């Protein structure tokens, strides 16, 4: 499947910030909500990246594999220049273990809290981990319904940790942009320390609802394109029959965003945030392998 016609030819700086790789037979975590009965291999994913002119990607540990990051790390080792990762770890993970993950291309941890008990990030048991994440310059990626995000966002920001919010903040399916939790999320744009993934709109609203256009416009208004990043959400688990890679990318491109805004969401912001090397012709200096600063995307239009 070819890339949308409205995208320019291959630019290596384009980044897909949200995809999962796995295969049948891997050990699954207890209490999982779901486990797919098919393989989503790195080889299959890389073919999709090439076909759609996406130069870089971020692999996110899927929930059903829990804290066993071995398959993720194996995938990252295949192409350390092109790939970054987001792992899942225990709150008591050691500094040595985090340092090892850091050296293998991991840039942050994910808290996938859908249908899970909410952690008290202000508890003493979380303090050592948050301090270690801050020292590493890592971020925390939150996946939770919008109404439950504020206490966790507040604690993470207080700890000096950048936060990435998954899938538009997961507003209520029936309420969409009118979800009070989504409206509250918009207020965090002024912090300059929260990023939102424009991804998985099909998890947030019914097809044809106009949610993606309305939500993206509001996020651009409140966060700026320099705090937004696109993700394919491949292989679209539980939505495989209604979504594919090309459709996921086209859904963003066909919003009719200003060219500079689209380029910032697809390229500039994620390239800086995840520490990908930048092509000199794109006007950005090379970023370190692991992003050292999340205070600003230094070459993003309007960054602060």
C-alpha positions in Angstrom: 0.0 0.0 0.0 1.5 3.3 -1.0 1.8 6.4 1.1 -0.9 9.1 0.8 -0.4 11.3 -2.3 -0.4 14.4 -0.2 2.8 13.4 1.6 6.1 14.4 0.0 8.7 11.7 -0.9 10.6 9.9 1.7 12.0 12.0 4.6 13.9 10.0 7.1 12.9 12.3 9.9 9.2 11.2 9.9 8.5 9.2 13.1 5.8 6.7 14.0 5.7 7.1 17.8 3.4 4.2 18.7 3.6 0.6 17.5 3.8 -2.8 19.0 5.6 -6.0 18.0 4.9 -9.5 19.3 4.4 -13.0 18.2 2.4 -16.0 19.4 4.1 -18.2 22.0 5.6 -15.4 24.1 4.9 -15.6 27.9 1.9 -13.5 28.7 1.3 -11.6 31.9 -1.4 -12.6 34.4 -4.5 -10.4 34.4 -4.1 -9.4 30.8 -7.2 -7.9 29.2 -6.5 -9.4 25.8 -3.9 -11.3 23.8 -3.9 -11.4 20.0 -3.9 -14.7 18.1 -1.5 -13.6 15.4 2.1 -12.4 14.9 3.1 -8.7 14.5 6.8 -9.0 13.8 9.4 -6.4 13.4 10.0 -7.5 9.8 6.3 -6.9 8.9 6.4 -3.5 10.6 9.6 -2.3 8.9 8.0 -3.2 5.5 5.1 -0.9 6.4 7.4 1.9 7.4 9.3 1.6 4.1 6.1 1.5 2.1 4.8 4.6 3.8 8.0 6.7 3.8 8.4 6.6 7.6 12.0 6.8 8.6 11.9 6.2 12.4 9.7 4.5 14.9 9.0 4.0 18.6 8.1 0.5 19.8 5.9 0.4 22.9 5.7 -2.6 25.1 2.3 -4.2 24.7 0.2 -4.6 27.9 -0.2 -8.4 27.5 3.6 -8.9 27.8 3.7 -7.1 31.1 7.2 -6.3 32.4 8.9 -8.9 30.2 10.7 -6.5 27.8 12.9 -9.1 26.2 11.1 -9.3 22.8 11.0 -5.5 22.7 14.7 -5.2 23.4 15.5 -7.9 20.8 13.6 -5.8 18.2 15.4 -2.6 19.1 18.7 -4.3 18.7 18.0 -4.9 15.0 18.3 -1.2 14.2 19.4 1.1 17.0 19.5 4.1 14.7 15.9 3.7 13.4 14.2 2.5 16.5 13.5 3.6 20.1 11.5 1.9 22.8 9.2 2.5 25.7 9.3 -0.3 28.3 7.2 -1.4 31.2 9.0 -1.9 34.6 8.2 -2.5 38.2 8.2 0.4 40.6 11.2 -1.1 42.4 13.3 -1.6 39.3 17.0 -1.0 40.1 19.0 1.9 38.8 21.3 -0.6 37.2 18.4 -2.2 35.3 17.2 1.2 34.1 20.8 2.1 33.0 20.9 -1.2 31.0 17.6 -0.4 29.3 18.8 3.1 28.6 21.7 1.8 26.7 19.5 -0.4 24.6 17.3 2.4 23.2 14.6 2.7 25.8 13.6 6.3 26.4 10.8 6.0 28.9 8.3 3.8 30.7 4.6 3.2 30.0 1.9 3.0 32.6 -0.9 1.2 30.8 -3.7 1.6 33.3 -6.8 0.8 31.3 -9.0 -1.3 33.5 -6.3 -1.4 36.2 -6.1 0.0 39.7 -4.8 3.5 39.7 -1.4 3.8 41.4 -0.7 6.5 44.0 2.3 8.1 42.4 2.8 10.3 45.5 3.4 7.2 47.6 6.8 6.6 49.0 7.1 3.4 47.0 7.2 5.4 43.8 9.6 8.1 44.8 12.9 6.2 44.0 11.7 5.3 40.5 10.5 8.8 39.7 13.9 10.2 40.9 15.7 7.7 38.7 13.6 8.5 35.7 14.2 12.2 36.2 18.0 11.7 36.3 17.9 9.6 33.1 15.8 12.3 31.3 13.2 9.7 30.6 9.5 10.3 30.2 6.4 8.5 31.5 3.8 7.5 29.0 0.2 7.4 30.4 -2.6 5.3 29.0 -5.7 5.9 31.0 -9.2 7.3 30.6 -9.1 11.1 30.5 -11.1 11.6 33.7 -8.4 9.9 35.7 -5.3 11.6 34.3 -5.0 14.8 36.4 -3.7 13.4 39.7 -1.0 11.4 37.9 -0.1 14.3 35.6 0.3 16.6 38.5 2.5 14.2 40.4 4.8 13.5 37.5 5.1 17.1 36.6 5.9 17.9 40.2 8.7 15.2 40.0 10.1 17.0 36.9 9.3 14.2 34.5 8.0 14.8 31.0 4.7 13.0 30.3 3.3 11.6 27.1 -0.4 11.0 27.0 -1.6 8.1 24.8 -4.4 8.2 22.3 -5.8 11.7 22.6 -6.1 11.1 26.4 -8.8 8.4 25.9 -11.9 10.5 26.4 -15.2 8.8 26.9 -16.5 7.2 23.7 -19.9 8.9 23.9 -18.6 12.3 25.0 -15.5 12.8 22.8 -14.2 16.3 23.0 -17.0 17.2 25.4 -15.6 14.8 28.0 -14.7 16.9 31.0 -11.5 14.9 31.4 -10.4 15.9 27.8 -11.2 19.5 28.5 -9.1 19.3 31.6 -6.2 17.7 29.6 -6.2 20.7 27.3 -5.3 22.9 30.3 -2.0 21.0 30.7 -0.8 22.4 27.3 0.4 25.5 29.1 2.9 23.5 31.2 5.1 22.8 28.2 5.9 19.4 29.8 3.1 17.3 28.5 3.0 15.7 25.0 -0.1 14.0 23.5 -0.1 11.3 20.9 -2.5 11.9 18.0 -3.1 8.2 17.7 -5.8 5.5 18.0 -8.8 7.8 17.4 -10.8 4.7 16.7 -10.4 3.9 20.4 -12.0 7.2 21.4 -15.0 7.6 19.2 -17.2 5.9 16.6 -16.1 6.1 13.0 -17.3 9.1 11.1 -17.9 11.1 14.3 -15.5 13.9 13.4 -13.7 13.3 16.7 -10.2 13.2 15.2 -10.5 16.5 13.4 -12.1 18.3 16.3 -9.8 16.9 18.9 -6.6 17.5 16.9 -7.6 21.1 16.2 -8.2 21.7 19.9 -4.9 20.0 20.8 -3.0 22.1 18.3 -4.7 25.2 19.8 -3.8 24.4 23.4 -0.5 22.4 23.2 0.9 23.6 19.9 2.2 21.2 17.3 5.5 21.1 19.1 3.8 19.0 21.9 1.9 16.6 19.6 3.1 13.4 18.0 1.6 10.9 15.6 1.4 7.2 16.1 0.0 4.5 13.9 -1.0 2.3 16.8 0.0 -0.7 14.6 -1.2 -3.5 14.5 -4.4 -1.8 15.8 -5.1 -4.6 18.3 -8.8 -5.3 18.7 -9.5 -3.0 15.7 -7.6 -5.0 13.1 -10.8 -5.3 10.9 -11.5 -1.6 10.7 -8.0 -0.1 10.5 -4.7 -0.6 8.7 -1.4 1.3 8.5 -2.3 3.4 5.5 -5.6 4.4 6.9 -4.0 5.4 10.1 -1.6 7.7 8.4 -4.1 9.1 6.0 -6.4 10.0 8.9 -3.9 12.5 10.0 -2.8 13.8 6.6 -6.4 14.3 5.4 -7.2 16.6 8.3 -6.0 19.4 6.1 -3.6 20.8 8.7 -1.1 23.5 7.7 2.0 22.0 6.1 4.3 23.3 8.9 2.0 21.9 11.6 1.8 18.5 9.9 5.6 18.4 9.5 6.1 19.3 13.2 3.7 16.6 14.4 5.2 13.9 12.0 8.8 14.9 12.1 10.3 17.7 14.2 8.6 17.1 17.6 9.1 13.3 17.8 12.6 13.4 16.3 13.7 15.8 19.0 11.7 14.2 21.8 13.0 10.6 21.3 16.6 11.7 20.4 16.7 10.6 16.8 19.5 11.8 14.6 18.3 14.5 12.3 19.2 15.1 8.6 21.3 18.2 8.3 19.0 19.3 5.4 16.0 19.5 7.7 17.5 22.4 9.6 18.0 20.6 12.9 21.2 19.6 14.5 21.6 16.0 15.3 19.9 15.0 18.6 21.6 12.7 21.1 20.7 9.0 20.9 18.6 9.2 24.0 16.8 12.6 24.3 18.7 14.6 26.9 16.3 17.5 27.2 12.5 17.5 27.1 12.2 21.1 28.2 11.8 22.2 24.6 12.0 20.8 21.1 14.7 23.2 20.2 14.0 23.3 16.4 10.3 23.1 16.5 8.3 26.1 15.4 7.0 27.9 18.4 8.8 25.8 21.0 9.6 27.3 24.3 
